[in-house]
């Protein structure tokens, strides 16, 4: 029966493969004003590629929301192209649901079909000259090199047993790497005393090369593992990437592959769009004594050549090439510490792990909200952003049982409060339903059950007194490394004194904070763009609160809240918990040396509790470390509510279906979705 099913399916596929199967983007459910908007994330791809479910079973499971996303190419996970028939048929049968490709934005599996790529299309660290002759035969070779320190047998936190992959190439007449004559190898051993490295040769389909003594060069691939058994090599997407015989760089070939597949008649012509995972704007650095060599001259540059951010500019051009060729498709990208900022080109972003991948403590609460809100305001229309519920502990994703349900609710509430979608893919609930009750109204089982937002999101802290009141900001602000001037409407303009500065600081000193507790800073700012980047490339502002005269003790896991800022005014919020009583300084750190303008600023001694009202319900959110009371009669006069009724195996204690009246007290780091009576 399985064979008969496959034959019937293949025949059906041949019939639908001709002609467009896509609807206009405006008809997609992901753009419905009814909240919450949700879709199925990468959970869809493995079952489709392996056919562990029949198509009918697969479609029944994944057609309940607003769309599906998954890998359909073999660029990262081999074998995923086998999923294409399922996704194509799904699009035919559900034209109002989005079908979106998940693709790695910077890395590619070296075991994939990479025949179109030149050896110089991969990114390498600074390497070393090979001092010995290299024969054209032998599976292994030990050679003396000018420097062994750029090589590492255990460079990866995940799968530490995997050593560097190493490119071996010739040298040009001026002594620079010549990737036109190259082979791929793997590091086996390092002998620092002898100054030698041992390599396994002729890997990944490459042919062994012959070089005279002193006429070869070796460099480790910039690569990551991300939990896979094989490495992933980073593309050299920079504008200085070496070209092949046809004058093409890595970005030219990668964009051409995607464009060809998505054009009419292509293997992925049914797609509504694609999302790039981890599209860094700076190269990865793993290990000491090495950085990426984007212009392939044998010297580390970390993506900046002659003062120009060549890697960031190359990534931006890659997006622009795709946008020009695919004007009617969604193009999104993962946003984060090293991620893209091309707001004029992209339709939106993914926050992988909202508000941050390793943040069950919600230290990144403000940054996550600011990021999503900024992209809603500045991305290319139609705008589609989402925050993915995903927490990691170390290197692996946590299961549903390891994540507190209060954290789940708060991580679901944040994106919905600012109008973003929330996909289902990691930390999924137990039981066959596989969808969090908050996204479908519990036993209502209805996508978009909250309906349209009837009011903007409310930061309740803003309804408490402003500690700054109407004080003159210019007189209160100071900086050793910035020039501060009075601006319009009582605001200020600040610019770094040194035009080459990487950042500058503005300090609001001596603010009296009478009682220990939480503080929220509201800041409306404008910014000039950095001249070496495009005008749509935003900058980051960080706001920290420290005792007057003191310094920040924040680290990577507890950072100062940040916000994008670019061009016209944008209001951001910076929330800090458990600030000691006394005088404090508010420290504003601006990325880049160009001017920022602070048009308005307020500081409130309150928690950043938030609420939003929709047609059929409300969301309450408490990101603080203490219980907080929400007075429903004051917040939503004349309205009454009841709790969701939980489905099997979900939180029946919180979502018990009971009526809610008067005051609702939320525990620390929790949220609540309520239904209107």
Secondary structure as the mmCIF struct_conf table of DSSP 4:
data_model
#
loop_
_struct_conf.conf_type_id
_struct_conf.id
_struct_conf.beg_label_comp_id
_struct_conf.beg_label_asym_id
_struct_conf.beg_label_seq_id
_struct_conf.end_label_comp_id
_struct_conf.end_label_asym_id
_struct_conf.end_label_seq_id
HELX_RH_AL_P HELX_RH_AL_P1 UNK A 2 UNK A 16
BEND BEND1 UNK A 17 UNK A 19
HELX_LH_PP_P HELX_LH_PP_P1 UNK A 22 UNK A 24
HELX_RH_3T_P HELX_RH_3T_P1 UNK A 25 UNK A 27
BEND BEND2 UNK A 28 UNK A 28
HELX_RH_3T_P HELX_RH_3T_P2 UNK A 29 UNK A 31
BEND BEND3 UNK A 33 UNK A 34
STRN STRN1 UNK A 35 UNK A 35
HELX_LH_PP_P HELX_LH_PP_P2 UNK A 36 UNK A 37
STRN STRN2 UNK A 40 UNK A 40
TURN_TY1_P TURN_TY1_P1 UNK A 42 UNK A 42
HELX_RH_AL_P HELX_RH_AL_P2 UNK A 43 UNK A 50
TURN_TY1_P TURN_TY1_P2 UNK A 51 UNK A 51
BEND BEND4 UNK A 53 UNK A 53
HELX_RH_AL_P HELX_RH_AL_P3 UNK A 55 UNK A 62
BEND BEND5 UNK A 63 UNK A 66
STRN STRN3 UNK A 67 UNK A 70
BEND BEND6 UNK A 73 UNK A 77
TURN_TY1_P TURN_TY1_P3 UNK A 78 UNK A 79
HELX_RH_3T_P HELX_RH_3T_P3 UNK A 80 UNK A 83
HELX_RH_AL_P HELX_RH_AL_P4 UNK A 84 UNK A 93
TURN_TY1_P TURN_TY1_P4 UNK A 95 UNK A 96
BEND BEND7 UNK A 97 UNK A 97
STRN STRN4 UNK A 98 UNK A 104
BEND BEND8 UNK A 105 UNK A 106
STRN STRN5 UNK A 107 UNK A 109
TURN_TY1_P TURN_TY1_P5 UNK A 110 UNK A 111
BEND BEND9 UNK A 112 UNK A 112
TURN_TY1_P TURN_TY1_P6 UNK A 115 UNK A 116
BEND BEND10 UNK A 117 UNK A 117
HELX_RH_3T_P HELX_RH_3T_P4 UNK A 119 UNK A 121
STRN STRN6 UNK A 122 UNK A 122
STRN STRN7 UNK A 124 UNK A 125
STRN STRN8 UNK A 128 UNK A 130
BEND BEND11 UNK A 132 UNK A 132
STRN STRN9 UNK A 134 UNK A 134
BEND BEND12 UNK A 136 UNK A 136
BEND BEND13 UNK A 139 UNK A 139
STRN STRN10 UNK A 140 UNK A 144
STRN STRN11 UNK A 145 UNK A 145
BEND BEND14 UNK A 146 UNK A 146
BEND BEND15 UNK A 148 UNK A 148
TURN_TY1_P TURN_TY1_P7 UNK A 149 UNK A 150
BEND BEND16 UNK A 153 UNK A 154
BEND BEND17 UNK A 157 UNK A 159
TURN_TY1_P TURN_TY1_P8 UNK A 160 UNK A 161
STRN STRN12 UNK A 165 UNK A 171
TURN_TY1_P TURN_TY1_P9 UNK A 173 UNK A 174
BEND BEND18 UNK A 175 UNK A 175
STRN STRN13 UNK A 177 UNK A 191
TURN_TY1_P TURN_TY1_P10 UNK A 192 UNK A 195
STRN STRN14 UNK A 196 UNK A 203
TURN_TY1_P TURN_TY1_P11 UNK A 204 UNK A 205
HELX_LH_PP_P HELX_LH_PP_P3 UNK A 206 UNK A 208
STRN STRN15 UNK A 211 UNK A 211
TURN_TY1_P TURN_TY1_P12 UNK A 213 UNK A 214
STRN STRN16 UNK A 216 UNK A 220
STRN STRN17 UNK A 221 UNK A 221
STRN STRN18 UNK A 223 UNK A 224
TURN_TY1_P TURN_TY1_P13 UNK A 226 UNK A 227
BEND BEND19 UNK A 229 UNK A 230
STRN STRN19 UNK A 232 UNK A 234
STRN STRN20 UNK A 235 UNK A 235
BEND BEND20 UNK A 238 UNK A 238
TURN_TY1_P TURN_TY1_P14 UNK A 239 UNK A 240
HELX_LH_PP_P HELX_LH_PP_P4 UNK A 241 UNK A 243
TURN_TY1_P TURN_TY1_P15 UNK A 245 UNK A 246
BEND BEND21 UNK A 247 UNK A 247
HELX_RH_AL_P HELX_RH_AL_P5 UNK A 250 UNK A 262
BEND BEND22 UNK A 263 UNK A 263
TURN_TY1_P TURN_TY1_P16 UNK A 264 UNK A 265
BEND BEND23 UNK A 266 UNK A 266
TURN_TY1_P TURN_TY1_P17 UNK A 267 UNK A 270
BEND BEND24 UNK A 272 UNK A 272
STRN STRN21 UNK A 273 UNK A 277
BEND BEND25 UNK A 278 UNK A 278
STRN STRN22 UNK A 280 UNK A 280
BEND BEND26 UNK A 281 UNK A 282
BEND BEND27 UNK A 287 UNK A 287
TURN_TY1_P TURN_TY1_P18 UNK A 288 UNK A 289
STRN STRN23 UNK A 292 UNK A 292
TURN_TY1_P TURN_TY1_P19 UNK A 294 UNK A 295
BEND BEND28 UNK A 297 UNK A 299
TURN_TY1_P TURN_TY1_P20 UNK A 302 UNK A 303
STRN STRN24 UNK A 305 UNK A 305
TURN_TY1_P TURN_TY1_P21 UNK A 306 UNK A 307
STRN STRN25 UNK A 308 UNK A 308
HELX_RH_AL_P HELX_RH_AL_P6 UNK A 310 UNK A 325
TURN_TY1_P TURN_TY1_P22 UNK A 327 UNK A 328
BEND BEND29 UNK A 329 UNK A 329
STRN STRN26 UNK A 330 UNK A 334
BEND BEND30 UNK A 336 UNK A 336
TURN_TY1_P TURN_TY1_P23 UNK A 337 UNK A 338
STRN STRN27 UNK A 339 UNK A 339
STRN STRN28 UNK A 342 UNK A 342
TURN_TY1_P TURN_TY1_P24 UNK A 343 UNK A 345
BEND BEND31 UNK A 347 UNK A 347
STRN STRN29 UNK A 348 UNK A 352
BEND BEND32 UNK A 353 UNK A 355
TURN_TY1_P TURN_TY1_P25 UNK A 357 UNK A 358
TURN_TY1_P TURN_TY1_P26 UNK A 360 UNK A 361
TURN_TY1_P TURN_TY1_P27 UNK A 363 UNK A 364
HELX_RH_AL_P HELX_RH_AL_P7 UNK A 365 UNK A 378
BEND BEND33 UNK A 379 UNK A 379
HELX_LH_PP_P HELX_LH_PP_P5 UNK A 380 UNK A 380
BEND BEND34 UNK A 381 UNK A 382
HELX_LH_PP_P HELX_LH_PP_P6 UNK A 383 UNK A 383
STRN STRN30 UNK A 386 UNK A 388
STRN STRN31 UNK A 392 UNK A 393
TURN_TY1_P TURN_TY1_P28 UNK A 394 UNK A 395
STRN STRN32 UNK A 396 UNK A 397
HELX_LH_PP_P HELX_LH_PP_P7 UNK A 398 UNK A 399
HELX_RH_3T_P HELX_RH_3T_P5 UNK A 400 UNK A 402
BEND BEND35 UNK A 403 UNK A 403
HELX_RH_AL_P HELX_RH_AL_P8 UNK A 405 UNK A 417
TURN_TY1_P TURN_TY1_P29 UNK A 418 UNK A 419
STRN STRN33 UNK A 421 UNK A 421
STRN STRN34 UNK A 424 UNK A 424
BEND BEND36 UNK A 426 UNK A 427
HELX_LH_PP_P HELX_LH_PP_P8 UNK A 428 UNK A 429
BEND BEND37 UNK A 430 UNK A 433
BEND BEND38 UNK A 435 UNK A 435
HELX_RH_AL_P HELX_RH_AL_P9 UNK A 437 UNK A 440
TURN_TY1_P TURN_TY1_P30 UNK A 441 UNK A 441
HELX_RH_3T_P HELX_RH_3T_P6 UNK A 442 UNK A 444
TURN_TY1_P TURN_TY1_P31 UNK A 447 UNK A 450
STRN STRN35 UNK A 451 UNK A 451
BEND BEND39 UNK A 452 UNK A 452
STRN STRN36 UNK A 453 UNK A 453
BEND BEND40 UNK A 454 UNK A 455
STRN STRN37 UNK A 458 UNK A 459
HELX_RH_3T_P HELX_RH_3T_P7 UNK A 460 UNK A 463
BEND BEND41 UNK A 464 UNK A 464
HELX_LH_PP_P HELX_LH_PP_P9 UNK A 465 UNK A 465
STRN STRN38 UNK A 466 UNK A 466
BEND BEND42 UNK A 467 UNK A 468
TURN_TY1_P TURN_TY1_P32 UNK A 469 UNK A 470
HELX_RH_AL_P HELX_RH_AL_P10 UNK A 473 UNK A 476
STRN STRN39 UNK A 477 UNK A 478
BEND BEND43 UNK A 480 UNK A 481
STRN STRN40 UNK A 482 UNK A 486
HELX_RH_3T_P HELX_RH_3T_P8 UNK A 488 UNK A 490
STRN STRN41 UNK A 492 UNK A 496
BEND BEND44 UNK A 497 UNK A 498
TURN_TY1_P TURN_TY1_P33 UNK A 499 UNK A 500
BEND BEND45 UNK A 502 UNK A 502
STRN STRN42 UNK A 503 UNK A 513
BEND BEND46 UNK A 515 UNK A 516
STRN STRN43 UNK A 517 UNK A 527
HELX_LH_PP_P HELX_LH_PP_P10 UNK A 528 UNK A 530
TURN_TY1_P TURN_TY1_P34 UNK A 531 UNK A 532
BEND BEND47 UNK A 533 UNK A 533
TURN_TY1_P TURN_TY1_P35 UNK A 535 UNK A 536
STRN STRN44 UNK A 537 UNK A 537
STRN STRN45 UNK A 539 UNK A 547
TURN_TY1_P TURN_TY1_P36 UNK A 548 UNK A 549
TURN_TY1_P TURN_TY1_P37 UNK A 556 UNK A 557
BEND BEND48 UNK A 558 UNK A 558
HELX_LH_PP_P HELX_LH_PP_P11 UNK A 559 UNK A 560
STRN STRN46 UNK A 561 UNK A 565
STRN STRN47 UNK A 567 UNK A 579
HELX_LH_PP_P HELX_LH_PP_P12 UNK A 580 UNK A 580
BEND BEND49 UNK A 581 UNK A 581
STRN STRN48 UNK A 582 UNK A 591
BEND BEND50 UNK A 592 UNK A 594
STRN STRN49 UNK A 596 UNK A 604
BEND BEND51 UNK A 605 UNK A 606
STRN STRN50 UNK A 610 UNK A 613
STRN STRN51 UNK A 614 UNK A 614
BEND BEND52 UNK A 615 UNK A 616
STRN STRN52 UNK A 617 UNK A 622
BEND BEND53 UNK A 624 UNK A 626
STRN STRN53 UNK A 628 UNK A 631
HELX_RH_AL_P HELX_RH_AL_P11 UNK A 632 UNK A 635
BEND BEND54 UNK A 636 UNK A 636
TURN_TY1_P TURN_TY1_P38 UNK A 637 UNK A 638
STRN STRN54 UNK A 641 UNK A 643
HELX_LH_PP_P HELX_LH_PP_P13 UNK A 644 UNK A 644
STRN STRN55 UNK A 645 UNK A 645
HELX_LH_PP_P HELX_LH_PP_P14 UNK A 646 UNK A 646
TURN_TY1_P TURN_TY1_P39 UNK A 648 UNK A 649
BEND BEND55 UNK A 650 UNK A 650
TURN_TY1_P TURN_TY1_P40 UNK A 652 UNK A 654
STRN STRN56 UNK A 656 UNK A 656
STRN STRN57 UNK A 659 UNK A 660
BEND BEND56 UNK A 662 UNK A 662
STRN STRN58 UNK A 663 UNK A 666
HELX_LH_PP_P HELX_LH_PP_P15 UNK A 667 UNK A 667
TURN_TY1_P TURN_TY1_P41 UNK A 668 UNK A 669
STRN STRN59 UNK A 670 UNK A 676
#
